[in-house]
Amino acid sequence: MKYNQYTLLLIGLFLLITGCDDFLDRPPLTVANDETVWTSEDKVRLYANKYYTDFFVGYNSGWNYTGTPLMGFTFSDDIVHNGSQGNFTRSVPNSQVWSMSLIRSINIMIDRVENRMQDILSTEAYNHWMGVGRFFRALEYADIVTAYGDVPYYDYVVSDTNLDDLYKPRTPRNEVMDHVYDDLVFALGNVRSNDGDQQVNKYIVAGFISRVALHEGSWQKNYYNDNERAQKFFNLAIDASDFIIESGRYDIVTEFRDLFTSENLGGNKDCILYRHYDEAVGITHSIASNNNLSESVNFGATTDLIKSFICNDGNVWQNSGLAGVSNFELANMIKTRDPRLEATFYDKPTPRNKGSFWYINKFLPRSVAKTVEAGNAPPVEFTSTNNRTDFPVLRYAEVLLNWIEAKAELSTLGGAAVTQPDIDISINKIRNRPLAAEAVAMGVQKTAPMQLSVLPDDPERDADVSPLLWEIRRERRMEFVFERSRYADLERWSKLEYMDTDANIDLLSGGWVNFPKELKGELKTANAGLFSVIKLNGDEITYNGGNDAQMTGFYKSSSTSGRQPFINQVNVNPYLAPVGKTQMDDYASKGYLLKQTEGWPQN
């Protein structure tokens, strides 16, 4: 069974407990049902399942884009908007603070299992559910800490009348993350290896540990410069990943776009966890409708992202020996770049992507794109909220990339050097995934294996990043493009300056378009002054209605503008969110002190 579908018996039990029509969106625990929930393992499982859509969002549902790929994460150096680029917070807001509602709910679960169910559950079941609860608590605190740094830590149920609890001062970030570490280790040691299809198990726990621990290790190394703590979390990421890798349960066997366009990922060895959608039970989404080639989209790929794709000979484009490698026309890029480029974009420029003219098709089957290209409407299941494709919430490829990055980071801190076999079972395994027949027909080729002895010499590489780490980061960018991780990666690498549009003009232009050859219809008097092209040397040529022959280059809309300065600004810290003035005043009115987030003004 999938995590959003249950047997009729369990659904009936749930409705009896909560009286809620939507069993994926339960209300907070009430006094009335608090006495009835903690009486059997099935009921605990149902209570815990309400957290799945908090942490395993997938494509979300309906028109809700919170936490989704494509629509939920449009703020990074991968994306250019047709208009003003999104800005970082530059002043303390009137009202803003963390929410502890989910932490309180999870702590209720942990408390009740611990204090009411020891005589009901077997020792094994008790440890499993304590592990599940602590796993969810760790995930939520890791998210809150990522946003705010120091936050109040609670490992107990907070009284709604105890002011010392309600106005607790911020707990130092490192102390909170030590609790997160302990919760994750406990969960890995106690959660079952199998609790049923798509239920939280030891492999899912290990996969998320690899993500959380890599993030914290990177943050400690690159933001706090605390190498000892960085080593602690990098080692945890490696241990958790090793557990998955050594199990032999997972593999890289699926063509890239198929991972995001399948209606049934059940049994897919690339997926450790997926979210299943089924119109028969009213669980559908709308992500594919936003890249169905029929709809206009206001954002697209930056030139910076496009240039970053590795050539299929394993070199960066500046140093590649491939013929025509400096030709950035999409048809040529498909033949010369890593296969993930073809799997991510429609194969021709189109003005339906208003930000870039390169249309994102990663979440749409190639057959549907061809249907629309032929002049037909998209099939109904790729319109509105009728989408029913599954989403791979946690992929084996992520675990492999988390693992190799953690090993590479540790090697810079005195750990063992990364070896060629390490690269072969991670990056090279991913590069060797199958290709779609349609892609092969267009000239797509697998990228050559990475060789430690001859890593690419990228002229754009930061001096403070080793060649190996630079290429691992590139691999992540290609693998997770338009998913969830790019902005989070920039934060943990302490590289948010990559989003500075004043410093990087490639953030304000999109895909390469040969207008006279590919989109001659756009060269009309009515479009004069509405767009320009950027040449490889950086020259910008604005269309004036008569300079058709010059209009080949990276597309830039005339309405596109950069973001406001955010790096090295006084009393601005783009890496951590400030708390609001209202919340600080509320603390003060009760006789307590809420300190402002580091890097922001206290008053």
LINQUILIN-V209910 format. One line per field, one symbol per residue. ss: DSSP state (H for helix, E for strand, C for the rest). burial: b if it has 16 or more other C-alpha atoms within 10 Angstrom, else e. A space follows every 10 residues. Layout:
ss=???
burial=???
This chain:
ss=CCCCCCCHHH HHHHHHHHCC CCCCCCCCCC HHHHHHHCCC HHHHHHHHHC CHHHHCCCCC CCCCCCCCCC CCCCCCCCEE ECCECCCCCC CCCCCCCCCC HHHHHHHHHH HHHHHHCCCC CCHHHHHHHH HHHHHHHHHH HHHHHHHHCC ECCCCCCCCC CCHHHHCCCC ECHHHHHHHH HHHHHHHHHH CCCCCCCCCC CHHHHHHHHH HHHHHHHHHH HHCCCCHHHH HHHHHHHHHH HHHHHHHCCC CCCCCCCHHH HCCCCCCCCC EEEEECCEHH HCECECCHHH HCCCCCECEE ECHHHHHHCC ECCCCCCCCC CCCCCCCCCH HHHHHHECHH HHHHECCCCC CCECCCCCCE CCCCCHHHHH HHHCCCCCCH HHCCCCECCC EEEEEHHHHH HHHHHHHHHH HCCCCCCCCH HHHHCCHHHH HCCCCCHHHH HCCCCCCCCC CHHHCCCCCC CCCCCCHHHH HHHHHHHHHC CCCCCHHHHH HHCCCHHHHC CCCCHHHCCC CEEEHHHHCH HHCCHHHCCC EEEECCCCCE EECCCCCHHH CEEEEEECCC ECCCCCCCCC CCCCCCCCCC HHHHHHHHHC CCCCCCCCCC CCC
burial=ebbbbeeeee eebbeebbee eebbebeeee eeeeeebbbe bebbbbbbbb bbbbebbbbb bbeebebbbb bbbbbbbbbb bbbebeebbb ebeeeebeeb ebbbbbbbbb bbbeeebeee beeebbbbbb bbbbbbbbbb bbebbbbbbb bbbbeebbee eeeeeebbbb eebeebbebb bebbbbbbbb bbeeeeebbb bbbbbbbbbb bbbbbbbbbb bbbeeebebb bbbbbbbbbb bbebbeeeeb bbebbbbbbb bbbbbbebbb bbbbbbbbee eebbbbbbbb bbbbebbbbb bbbbbbbbbb bbbbbbbeeb eeeebeebbb bbbbbbbbbb bbbbbbbebb ebbbbbbbbb bbbbbbebbe eeeeeeebee bbbbbbbbbb bbbbbbbbbb bbbbbbbbbb eeeeeeebee ebbbebbbbb bbbebbeebe eeebbbbbbb eeeeebebee eeeeeebbbb bbbebbbbbe bbbbbbbebb bbbbebbebb beeeebbbbb bbbbbeeeee ebbeeeebee bbbbbeeeeb bbbbeeebeb bbbbbbbeeb bbbbebbeee ebbbbbbbbb beebeebeee ebbbbbbbbb eee
